[in-house]
Amino acid sequence: MEIALVLAIIAVIFIVRSLKIVPQQHALVVERLGKYDRTLTPGLSFVVPFVDRVAYRHSLKEVPLDVPSQVCITRDNTQLQVDGILYFQVTDPMRASYGSSDYIVAITQLAQTTLRSVIGKMELDKTFEEREIINASVVNALDEAALNWGVKVLRYEIKDLTPPAAILHAMQAQITAEREKRALIAASEGRRQEQINIATGEREAFIARSEGEKQAEINKAAGEAAAIIAVADATADAIRKIAQAIQQPGGEQAVQLKVAERAVEAYSQLARTNNTMIVPGNMSEVATLIGTAMALLKGGKTPA
C-alpha cells in the first residue's frame, strides 16, 4: 500500500514536471543534459523530467530600455548632456541566450558609444536640427551588431539635449538678436512700403489733376471755338440783314447818315484827347469818306 502511494506521488511529480505551458509572446529555451535542445513556443509542451531543463525564459514583447545620460562632445568642442531611450525586441531566443552573457548591457553600452561617435561628427547647431539623423544612425549601428544577440533594435529616441549654461545663455542671446533683427527688417519694410504707397498716391493724384486740367483746357477751347463760331454767325447774319436793308428804298440815305454820324463822332472823340480842337480842313472830306463807305458797301470802286 505504501509502495503504491509512493509510486503515485512519483508519477504525479513526473507528469507535472513534464508539462510546460508557455504564455503568449514568450519563449523558453530547453537544454538537454546541458546542451541546447529546442525552443518552446506559446502553448502546451512536454519535456523529459530530470533530463531536460528550461535554461532561459525570454519575453518577445517590445522592451523600452532607458539609456543612461552621458556627456558627448560635438565637432566644435561643445559638451552636450544627452539622454535617450531605446526600443528593442527579442527575435531569436536561442541567440539571445547564448550570443551574449547580458544582451541588455551590451545594447546599452553600444548605444552610448555609437551616440558619442555620431554627435562627435556634428556641430552644436546641427545636433538640435538633425535628431532624426542621429536616431537613425544609432539604430542602424545597433541593429547590425545585435543580430548576433538575437535582438532586433526597433527605435532610438533622444529625450533631451542639454548644453552647458554658458552655451544656453549665448544661444538665448543669439535668438533675441535674431528676433530684434527680424523686427527691424519688418519695420524698415513697413516704412519702405509706406513711402512707396505715398509716392504712388501722389503720382496718381498728379496724373488725375493733369488729366482734369487737360480736359478743362479742351472744354475751354471747345467753348471759345463755339463762341467764336456763334459770334461769326451772328455777325454774318447782321451783315446780311444790313445788306438787305440797303437794297430797300431809302436804305442808302440811311447808311450815308449813319456813316456821317460816325465820322463826326470820331472827330469829336479825337478832339477830346488834348486841349486842341481838331476839325476837318475841308468839309468835303466828310462827303468823300461817306462816298467811300457807300462804295465799299455796294462793292464798287472808291469815287475820285
C-alpha positions as CSV (number, residue, x, y, z in Angstrom):
1,M,0.0,0.0,0.0
2,E,2.8,2.4,0.9
3,I,4.7,1.5,-2.2
4,A,1.7,2.2,-4.4
5,L,1.3,5.6,-2.8
6,V,4.9,6.5,-3.3
7,L,4.7,5.4,-6.9
8,A,1.6,7.5,-7.4
9,I,3.3,10.5,-6.0
10,I,6.3,10.0,-8.2
11,A,4.1,9.6,-11.2
12,V,2.3,12.9,-10.4
13,I,5.6,14.7,-10.0
14,F,6.9,13.3,-13.2
15,I,3.7,14.4,-15.1
16,V,3.8,17.9,-13.6
17,R,7.5,18.3,-14.5
18,S,6.8,17.0,-18.0
19,L,4.1,19.7,-18.8
20,K,5.2,23.2,-19.7
21,I,2.7,25.9,-20.5
22,V,4.3,28.8,-22.4
23,P,2.4,32.1,-22.3
24,Q,1.7,34.2,-25.4
25,Q,4.7,36.4,-26.6
26,H,7.1,34.3,-24.5
27,A,9.7,31.6,-25.4
28,L,11.5,29.0,-23.3
29,V,14.9,27.7,-24.1
30,V,15.3,24.0,-23.2
31,E,18.6,22.3,-22.6
32,R,19.1,18.5,-22.6
33,L,21.9,17.3,-20.5
34,G,23.4,20.8,-20.5
35,K,23.2,21.3,-24.3
36,Y,20.7,23.4,-26.2
37,D,17.9,21.2,-27.5
38,R,14.9,23.3,-28.6
39,T,12.8,26.5,-28.0
40,L,9.3,26.1,-26.7
41,T,6.7,28.4,-28.3
42,P,3.5,29.6,-26.7
43,G,1.1,26.7,-25.8
44,L,1.4,23.4,-24.0
45,S,4.7,21.5,-24.4
46,F,6.3,18.3,-23.0
47,V,9.8,17.9,-21.6
48,V,11.6,14.9,-20.1
49,P,12.0,15.4,-16.4
50,F,15.5,15.3,-14.9
51,V,16.9,15.2,-18.5
52,D,15.5,18.4,-20.0
53,R,15.5,21.7,-18.1
54,V,14.3,25.2,-19.0
55,A,17.5,27.2,-19.0
56,Y,16.3,30.6,-20.2
57,R,13.0,32.5,-20.4
58,H,12.5,35.3,-22.8
59,S,9.8,37.8,-23.4
60,L,9.1,38.5,-27.1
61,K,7.4,41.8,-26.4
62,E,8.9,45.2,-27.4
63,V,11.0,46.4,-24.5
64,P,11.8,50.1,-23.8
65,L,15.3,50.5,-22.4
66,D,16.4,53.7,-20.8
67,V,19.9,54.6,-21.9
68,P,21.8,56.4,-19.1
69,S,22.6,60.1,-19.6
70,Q,26.1,60.8,-20.8
71,V,28.3,63.7,-21.9
72,C,29.0,63.9,-25.6
73,I,31.5,66.3,-27.3
74,T,30.4,67.9,-30.6
75,R,32.6,68.6,-33.6
76,D,33.1,72.2,-32.4
77,N,34.2,71.0,-28.9
78,T,31.0,71.7,-27.1
79,Q,29.8,69.4,-24.3
80,L,26.3,68.1,-24.5
81,Q,24.4,66.1,-21.9
82,V,22.4,63.5,-23.9
83,D,19.6,61.3,-22.6
84,G,17.8,58.7,-24.7
85,I,15.6,55.7,-24.8
86,L,15.9,52.5,-26.8
87,Y,13.2,50.1,-28.0
88,F,14.2,46.5,-28.9
89,Q,12.6,43.1,-29.2
90,V,14.0,39.5,-28.9
91,T,13.6,37.8,-32.2
92,D,15.8,34.7,-31.7
93,P,15.6,33.2,-28.2
94,M,18.5,30.9,-28.8
95,R,20.9,33.6,-29.8
96,A,19.6,35.8,-27.0
97,S,20.5,33.0,-24.6
98,Y,24.0,32.1,-25.9
99,G,25.1,35.1,-28.1
100,S,25.9,37.3,-25.1
101,S,26.1,36.9,-21.4
102,D,23.9,40.0,-21.0
103,Y,22.5,41.5,-24.2
104,I,20.8,44.3,-22.3
105,V,24.1,45.6,-21.0
106,A,25.7,45.1,-24.4
107,I,23.0,47.1,-26.2
108,T,23.2,49.9,-23.6
109,Q,26.9,50.2,-23.9
110,L,26.8,50.1,-27.7
111,A,24.1,52.7,-27.8
112,Q,26.2,55.1,-25.7
113,T,29.4,54.6,-27.7
114,T,27.5,54.9,-31.1
115,L,25.8,58.1,-29.9
116,R,29.1,59.7,-28.9
117,S,30.5,58.8,-32.3
118,V,27.6,60.3,-34.2
119,I,27.4,63.5,-32.2
120,G,31.2,63.9,-32.4
121,K,30.8,64.3,-36.2
122,M,28.3,67.2,-35.9
123,E,28.4,70.8,-34.9
124,L,26.3,72.0,-32.0
125,D,23.5,73.6,-34.1
126,K,23.2,70.5,-36.2
127,T,22.6,68.3,-33.2
128,F,19.3,70.2,-32.5
129,E,18.2,70.2,-36.1
130,E,19.0,66.7,-37.1
131,R,17.7,64.5,-34.3
132,E,16.1,62.1,-36.8
133,I,19.5,61.5,-38.5
134,I,21.1,60.8,-35.1
135,N,18.4,58.4,-34.1
136,A,18.6,56.6,-37.5
137,S,22.4,56.3,-37.2
138,V,22.2,54.8,-33.7
139,V,19.5,52.3,-34.8
140,N,21.5,51.2,-37.9
141,A,24.7,50.6,-35.9
142,L,22.9,48.8,-33.1
143,D,20.7,46.6,-35.3
144,E,23.7,45.3,-37.2
145,A,25.6,44.3,-34.1
146,A,22.5,43.0,-32.3
147,L,21.8,40.3,-34.9
148,N,24.4,38.1,-33.2
149,W,22.5,38.6,-29.9
150,G,19.1,37.6,-31.3
151,V,17.8,41.1,-30.7
152,K,16.1,43.5,-33.1
153,V,16.6,47.2,-32.4
154,L,13.4,49.0,-33.4
155,R,13.9,52.7,-32.5
156,Y,16.1,55.1,-30.6
157,E,14.8,58.4,-29.4
158,I,16.8,61.3,-27.9
159,K,14.8,62.5,-24.9
160,D,16.9,65.6,-24.0
161,L,19.9,67.5,-25.3
162,T,21.3,69.9,-22.6
163,P,24.3,72.1,-23.4
164,P,26.2,74.0,-20.7
165,A,24.7,77.0,-19.0
166,A,27.0,79.4,-20.8
167,I,26.1,77.9,-24.2
168,L,22.4,78.2,-23.3
169,H,22.9,81.9,-22.4
170,A,24.7,82.5,-25.7
171,M,22.0,80.7,-27.7
172,Q,19.3,82.8,-26.0
173,A,21.2,86.0,-26.8
174,Q,21.5,84.9,-30.4
175,I,17.8,84.1,-30.6
176,T,17.0,87.5,-29.1
177,A,19.3,89.3,-31.5
178,E,17.8,87.4,-34.4
179,R,14.3,88.4,-33.4
180,E,15.3,92.0,-33.0
181,K,16.8,91.9,-36.4
182,R,13.6,90.5,-37.9
183,A,11.6,93.2,-36.1
184,L,13.9,95.9,-37.5
185,I,13.7,94.5,-41.0
186,A,9.9,94.3,-40.7
187,A,9.7,97.9,-39.6
188,S,12.0,99.1,-42.4
189,E,10.0,97.1,-44.9
190,G,6.8,98.8,-43.5
191,R,8.3,102.3,-43.8
192,R,9.5,101.4,-47.3
193,Q,6.1,100.2,-48.3
194,E,4.6,103.3,-46.8
195,Q,6.9,105.6,-48.9
196,I,6.0,103.6,-52.0
197,N,2.3,103.9,-51.3
198,I,2.6,107.7,-50.7
199,A,4.7,108.2,-53.9
200,T,2.2,106.1,-55.8
201,G,-0.7,108.1,-54.4
202,E,0.9,111.4,-55.3
203,R,1.8,110.2,-58.8
204,E,-1.8,109.0,-59.4
205,A,-3.2,112.3,-57.9
206,F,-0.8,114.3,-60.2
207,I,-1.9,112.3,-63.2
208,A,-5.6,112.8,-62.2
209,R,-5.1,116.6,-61.8
210,S,-3.2,116.8,-65.1
211,E,-6.0,114.8,-66.8
212,G,-8.5,117.1,-65.3
213,E,-6.6,120.3,-66.3
214,K,-6.2,118.8,-69.8
215,Q,-9.9,118.1,-70.1
216,A,-10.7,121.6,-68.7
217,E,-8.5,123.2,-71.4
218,I,-10.1,121.1,-74.0
219,N,-13.5,122.1,-72.8
220,K,-12.5,125.8,-72.6
221,A,-11.1,125.7,-76.1
222,A,-14.2,124.0,-77.4
223,G,-16.3,126.7,-75.6
224,E,-14.2,129.5,-77.1
225,A,-14.4,127.9,-80.5
226,A,-18.1,127.6,-80.2
227,A,-18.4,131.2,-79.0
228,I,-16.3,132.4,-82.0
229,I,-18.4,130.5,-84.4
230,A,-21.6,131.9,-82.8
231,V,-20.2,135.4,-83.0
232,A,-19.2,135.0,-86.6
233,D,-22.6,133.5,-87.4
234,A,-24.3,136.4,-85.7
235,T,-22.0,139.0,-87.5
236,A,-22.6,137.4,-90.8
237,D,-26.3,137.4,-90.2
238,A,-26.2,141.0,-89.2
239,I,-24.3,141.9,-92.3
240,R,-26.7,140.0,-94.5
241,K,-29.6,141.9,-92.8
242,I,-27.8,145.3,-93.4
243,A,-27.2,144.4,-97.0
244,Q,-30.9,143.5,-97.4
245,A,-31.9,146.8,-95.7
246,I,-29.7,148.8,-98.0
247,Q,-31.5,147.4,-101.0
248,Q,-34.7,148.7,-99.7
249,P,-36.0,152.3,-100.7
250,G,-34.2,154.9,-98.6
251,G,-31.5,152.4,-97.4
252,E,-28.6,154.2,-99.0
253,Q,-29.6,157.6,-97.4
254,A,-29.8,155.9,-94.0
255,V,-26.3,154.4,-94.4
256,Q,-24.9,157.8,-95.5
257,L,-26.5,159.4,-92.5
258,K,-25.1,156.7,-90.2
259,V,-21.6,157.0,-91.6
260,A,-21.7,160.8,-91.3
261,E,-22.7,160.4,-87.7
262,R,-19.8,158.0,-87.0
263,A,-17.3,160.3,-88.7
264,V,-18.5,163.3,-86.7
265,E,-18.3,161.2,-83.5
266,A,-14.8,160.0,-84.4
267,Y,-13.6,163.6,-84.8
268,S,-15.2,164.6,-81.6
269,Q,-13.5,161.8,-79.7
270,L,-10.2,162.7,-81.3
271,A,-10.6,166.3,-80.2
272,R,-11.1,165.2,-76.5
273,T,-7.6,163.6,-76.3
274,N,-6.0,167.1,-75.7
275,N,-6.8,170.7,-75.3
276,T,-6.7,171.3,-79.0
277,M,-9.8,171.3,-81.1
278,I,-9.3,169.2,-84.3
279,V,-11.7,169.9,-87.2
280,P,-11.5,168.8,-90.8
281,G,-9.6,171.3,-93.0
282,N,-12.0,170.6,-95.8
283,M,-15.6,169.6,-95.1
284,S,-15.6,167.8,-98.5
285,E,-13.5,165.1,-96.8
286,V,-16.6,164.1,-94.8
287,A,-18.5,163.7,-98.0
288,T,-15.6,161.8,-99.6
289,L,-15.5,159.5,-96.6
290,I,-19.2,158.8,-96.9
291,G,-18.9,158.1,-100.6
292,T,-16.1,155.7,-100.0
293,A,-18.0,153.8,-97.4
294,M,-21.1,153.6,-99.6
295,A,-18.9,152.3,-102.5
296,L,-17.5,149.6,-100.2
297,L,-21.0,148.6,-99.2
298,K,-22.1,148.3,-102.7
299,G,-18.9,146.5,-103.8
300,G,-17.9,149.3,-106.2
301,K,-14.8,151.5,-106.6
302,T,-13.9,154.5,-104.4
303,P,-15.1,157.7,-106.1
304,A,-12.4,160.1,-107.3
